[in-house]
Amino acid sequence: MKNLAIALSAAVMTLASVGAQANSDFDKLDMNGDGYISMEEAKAHDGLMAQFNELDADQDGQLSQAEFDNYQG
């Protein structure tokens, strides 16, 4: 039981770390801090720009955190 608790704790910490990294990347790209990555902001990152239209699920010309979370970069 103790080993299971340790394994679960390690898994939660790993997932939290991955989530924090994704938020950090989002925050770096959201240069004006409005909570969205515009196409202009995405131009700073070639890989993101290549997927921008596919990621922009609601086609509003910007990426929300939820849309950015689908980025495969």
C-alpha positions as CSV (number, residue, x, y, z in Angstrom):
1,M,0.0,0.0,0.0
2,K,2.9,2.3,0.8
3,N,4.5,1.7,-2.6
4,L,1.2,2.5,-4.3
5,A,0.9,5.8,-2.4
6,I,4.5,6.7,-3.4
7,A,3.8,5.8,-7.0
8,L,0.6,7.8,-7.1
9,S,2.4,10.8,-5.5
10,A,5.2,10.6,-8.1
11,A,2.6,10.5,-11.0
12,V,0.7,13.5,-9.6
13,M,3.9,15.5,-9.3
14,T,4.9,14.6,-12.8
15,L,1.6,15.7,-14.2
16,A,1.7,18.9,-12.3
17,S,5.1,19.6,-13.6
18,V,4.0,19.0,-17.2
19,G,1.0,21.3,-16.7
20,A,3.2,24.0,-15.2
21,Q,5.5,23.8,-18.2
22,A,2.6,24.1,-20.6
23,N,1.3,27.2,-18.7
24,S,4.8,28.7,-18.7
25,D,5.1,28.2,-22.5
26,F,1.7,29.8,-23.0
27,D,2.6,32.7,-20.8
28,K,5.8,33.3,-22.7
29,L,4.0,33.4,-26.0
30,D,1.2,35.5,-24.7
31,M,3.4,38.6,-24.8
32,N,0.6,41.2,-24.1
33,G,-0.8,39.1,-21.2
34,D,-4.4,39.1,-22.4
35,G,-4.9,35.4,-21.9
36,Y,-4.7,34.5,-25.6
37,I,-2.0,33.9,-28.2
38,S,-2.7,36.0,-31.3
39,M,-1.5,35.0,-34.7
40,E,1.1,37.8,-34.4
41,E,2.4,36.4,-31.1
42,A,2.5,32.9,-32.6
43,K,4.8,34.1,-35.4
44,A,7.6,34.1,-32.9
45,H,7.4,30.3,-32.8
46,D,7.6,28.4,-36.1
47,G,6.2,25.2,-34.9
48,L,3.2,26.8,-33.3
49,M,2.6,29.0,-36.3
50,A,2.5,25.9,-38.5
51,Q,-0.3,24.4,-36.4
52,F,-2.1,27.7,-35.5
53,N,-5.2,27.3,-37.8
54,E,-5.7,23.7,-36.7
55,L,-5.4,24.6,-33.0
56,D,-7.7,27.6,-33.3
57,A,-10.9,25.4,-32.8
58,D,-13.3,28.3,-32.6
59,Q,-11.6,30.2,-35.5
60,D,-11.4,33.5,-33.7
61,G,-7.8,34.2,-34.7
62,Q,-6.3,33.6,-31.3
63,L,-5.5,30.6,-29.1
64,S,-6.9,30.2,-25.6
65,Q,-5.0,28.2,-23.0
66,A,-7.3,25.2,-23.7
67,E,-6.6,25.4,-27.5
68,F,-2.9,25.8,-26.8
69,D,-2.9,22.7,-24.6
70,N,-3.5,20.6,-27.8
71,Y,-0.2,21.9,-29.4
72,Q,2.1,19.2,-30.3
73,G,5.5,20.9,-30.3
